[in-house]
Amino acid sequence: MNDSKHRIAVIGAGGVTEMHFDGFRMRPERIDVVAVVDPSAERREWAQRTYGVPNAYASVAEALAGVEFDVAVVCTPSHVRVATVRELAAAGKHLLVEKPFADGIDEAREMVAIADEAGVQLAVDQNFREHWGFEPARALIREGRIGTVHAINHRVLMHREDVGWRNEQPHHALMVMGVHWLDGFRRLLDVDATEVTAATYSSPAITAVGETDASVLVRFGDDVTVSYTESFSSWINLWDTVVLGDRGTLRIAGGQVTIAGPDGEESWPVPLGTGETKPLTAYGQLDALLDAVETGVEAPNSGRDNLKTVSLIDGAYRSAETGRAVSLVDGLLP
C-alpha cells in the first residue's frame, strides 16, 4: 500500500455519510477530508460541526471552483447519481460511489463509460464484503476447507422501516440490502452468474412504495445454486449465510465464520464485523480506490466489477416483473 495522502470531497451528507466520516477520521495519515457538498444547509452545518470539515458547498460546481481535491466520495441518492458522476469525472476527480451503484444496468454502464472516457478511477462502496464476512469466508473456501461448493442458502429477516427518499422509490428491499448479498455471493463463488429468478412482495405493514420482501434464486456457472430470502416485514430477526460444500459446511452469522465437517467445528470472528469497526469497512473501500489511483490497477471494487452485481439486481427485478427467469452472459445482462 502507498502512503500518499489524498484530498477528499464528500458529495451528499445524508445518513450514510456518518459511517464514511467516522471511518475517514480513523485514517488521517491517508486522507484529508477538505469539503462536503449538499444542497441542505442543515446537513452541511452538521458535517462541519460534527467532523470539522473545513469547506462546505451547496453544489458540485461550487466545490470544483472553491477547493482542490483529487477524490470524491459520492453519497447522493442513486437516481440522481449519473449527472454527479459526469460532472466530477469531467473535472478529473476519481470516484468512490455509494451502493447501490445504479438503479439499473444501463445507468451503471453509462457511469463506467464516463469514467473510462475521463481517465479516472471509479469504485463502489461494497463494504459488506468485509463487514458481513464475505472476504474471510471467501479465503477459507479458496483454501479448499469445505471442498467444492454446490449451494448457498441465505436468509435475512427483519422488521425494518426506512425514512426519506428511498421509501419513495419503486425498488426497495433488494436495492437497500440485496445489493450487499448478491455482491457477496459473487465474491464467495468467483464464478459468473448465468440465470436469476425472483418474486417480490410489498407488505402493508411497512411504509414503502417498493417491495419489502423478495425470494431470489441464482444459478452460478453450471453447478451452484443460491437461494436467497429477504424480508423487511418479518417479526422474527434472522441473518445467516450457509455455504454447502462436498467436504464441509460454512456459515456466516453473528459476526462469526464457522466451518463444520467430519472433524468437528471451528469458528473465527469476522475482523470488521461489529458496529464499532463498521466505519473501517467504508474506509477500506476508499483505500482500494486510492491504491488503484496510485498504481493504475483497477480496484477489486471497481465500477466495472460492479456491473455484475447490478446485473443481478436488475435481472431479479425483471424476473419479478415478468414471472420468467432472466439469463446472463459472462455474469452480465445482455
N, C-alpha and C positions, 0 to 999 in steps of 0.2 A: 504494500500500500504506500502511495505517495503521501508525503506530509504537507503538501501545498495547502494554503488556506484560501478559501473561496468566499466571495461576497454573494449573499443570498437575498433575494426578494421573495416574500411570501404573498401570493396573489389570491385574495379571498381570505377572510378572517372569521369564517363560521366555526361551528363547534369542533370540527375535526382538527382544526389548526392547533388547538391546545396540545394535542399529542405531539404534533410536529415541533412546536416551540419548546415543549418540555424536553424532547429528545435533543434538539439542536443545542440548548444551553448546557447539556452534558458534555459537549464536544467543542468547546471554544477554541481549541488548538487547530481545529479543522475548518470551521466555518465562522463567518461573521454575518449575522442577520442585520442587513442595513436598511431594509424597508418593508413595509406592509402596505398592501393595496386592497381597499374595499370601498364600495360606494356608501356604506353606512358609517357616519361619523362616530356613532357609538362603538362599533366594532373596531374602528381604527384606534380610538382612545383606549379601549380595553387592551389591545395588543401593546400599545406604548406604555400604559400604566403597569400592566402585569409582567411584561417581558423586557421592558426597556428598549423597544425597537426605536431607533433614533429618527426615522423618517416615515411619514405616513401620507398616502396619496389616495385620491378618490378614483383614479383610473390608471390603467397601464400606461397610457400616453404621458400622463403627468410624471409617473415614476421613471420612464425612459428619459424624459427631459431633465429630471431633477437629481438623479443619483446614479452612480456607477455600480453595476453588479454583473456577474457573469452567469449566474444560475437562477432560475425562477422555479419555485415550488408552487404549482398551480392547484389550488383547492377550491376553484369555482364549482358551482353545480355543473353536472356533466352536460346538460342540454345547452349550455352557452359556452362550452369549452373550446370548440374549434376556432372561433374568432379570436379568442385569447391566445391560443397556441400560435395562430398565424401571425399575430402582431408581435409576439415575443420572439418567435423564430426569425422573423424578418429583421429584427434588431440584433440577431446573433446570439441570443440567450439560450443556453442549454436548459432542458426542461425535465423536472420530475412532476408527473401528473397524478393526482389522487385517483383511487379506484372508485367506481368503475371507469376504466379508461375512456369508454364511449358508450352511448346508448345503443349502438348498433355497429355492425362490421363496416358499413360504408364510411361512417364518420371516423372510425378507427384507422382505416386505410388512408383516408384523407390526411389525418394528422401525421402518420408515418411519412407520407409523401411530402408534406410540408417541411418536416424536419430534414428529410434527405435533401430536398432542394436547397434548403438554407445552410446545410452543412453543420447542423447542431445535433447533439445527442439528446435522445428522448427516452425516458424511462417511466415506469408506473409503480406506484406505491403498493405493491402486493405484500404488505407487512405480515400477513398471517402465515406466510411461508415459514417465518421464524416464530411468530407468536403462538400459533396453534401447534407447531412442532413438525410441519411437513418436511423441513430440511433435515433435522436429525433422523426422522423416520426414513427418509429417502436414502441417507447414508447407510443405515442398517440394512435396508433392502438391497442396495447395491453391493454390500458385503456378502450377500447370499444368506443372511441369517434366517430367513423364512423360506428359502428356496424360490421357486418360480411362482409369481403371483398369478392367481386366476380370478380373483374377485375382490371388490371393496364394497362394504356396506357402511353408509354414513347417515347419521341422524342428528339433526339439530332442531330441537323442540323448545319453544319458549313462548312467553306471553309478552309481546313487545309492541309498545305504542310509540311511534316516532312523532316528531313535530317538524314543522317547517316545510320547505319546498318539496322535499322528497315525497310527502304524503299526497301531493297533487299530481304526481307523475303516473302515467299509465302502467308502468312496471315498478314493482316494489320489492318483495322479499328476495327474489333472485338477484336483483340489482344491488340490494343493500348487503346481503350476506352470501348469496350463491356465487358471486364473483370470487370470493375467497376460496370457497370449497372446490369449484370447478378448476380454478387455477392450481390448487393444491393437488388434486388428483393427477393433473398433468405432471407435476413435479415428482410425485411418488412413482409414477409408472415409466416416465421417459419414453412413452410410445404415443403416437398421434391418435387422436380420436377419429373414428370412422363413421359413427352414427349416434344421434341423440333423439330420444323420445321423451316427451314431458306432458304433464297435465297440471293445471293450476286451479286454485280456488281462492275466492275472496270472502273472508268471514265477516259477517256484520258486527262481530264483537270488536273489530279493530277499525279505527278511523284511518282509512287509506283508500285512494282511488284504485291503485293497482292490487295485484294478488298478495294474499297474506300467507298462502301455503302452496307448496309445489312438490310433485313427485317426479323425479328425473331418472332416466336410465341411459347410460352412456356405454357404448362399445369402444374400447381402445384396442387398435390392431385387430387381430383375428381371434384373440383368446381371452381377453379380460373384460369383465362386465362390472360396471359401477352402478350401484343402486343408491340413490340419494333422496332423502326426505327432508324438507324444510317446513317449519311451521312457526309463524308469528302469533298464532291464535291458541296454542296449546296451554293448558293449565298445569301440565307436567313439564318440568325442565329436564332436558336430557341432551347432552352433547357427547357424541363419540364417533370415532372412525375405526373400523375393523378391517384389516387387510388380511386376506386369506391366501396363504402360500401352500405349496405341496409338502413343506417340511416344518411349518410352524405358522403361528398367527401373531400379527402385530396389532396393537390397539393404541390409539391416541385418545386420552381422556383425562380430565382433572389435572392438567399440567404435567402429565407423565406420558412417556412412551414405554409400552410393555411388550415384551416378546414372550410367548408361551409355546412350548413344544414338548417333545418326548423327554427332554432332560429337565423339565421344570419351567420356571417363570423368572424373568428378570426385568426390572424396571429402571428407568432413568428419568430424572426431572428434565422438562423442557427448559433449556437455559434462559430463554426470554419469555417464558410462559406466564408470568404473573402480571398483575396490573401495574406494579411498580416498575417493571422492566419494559413494559409495552412501548413507551416512547422511544426506547433504543431501537425497536424494530423499524420505526419510521425513519430514524436517523440512518439505520443500516441500508435502507433502500436508497436514500440520498447518497450515502457513501459509495454504493455500487455505481451510481451515475457519475460521481466525481472521479472514480477510478477510470471510467470509460472516457471522460473528458481528457484525463491526463495521458492515457495510453492509446486512445483511438480504437480500442477493442470494445465492441458493443457489450453493454451490460446484460447479465442474465435476466434482468427485469426490464429489458428494453421494450419500447412500444411495438417493435416488430415481433418479438416473442409473444407479447400480449394479444396480438391478433388472434392467436389460437384460443386464448381464454374468452375473448369477446365473441369468437365464432361459436363457442359452446353456449354462452348466454343467449346470443341472438338465435341460434339454432333451437334452443329449448323453447323460446317464446314462439318461434314459427311453428314448432311441432304442437305446442299447446293450442295455437290458433286454428291449425288445420286438422288436428287429430291424426297426423301422419308422422312417421319417422323422417328425420332430416339427415341426409348424408353429408359427410365432409370429405375433402380430398387433401391429403397431407395435413390433416388437422384443421383445415380452413373451410369456411363456407365458400362454395364456388362463386 
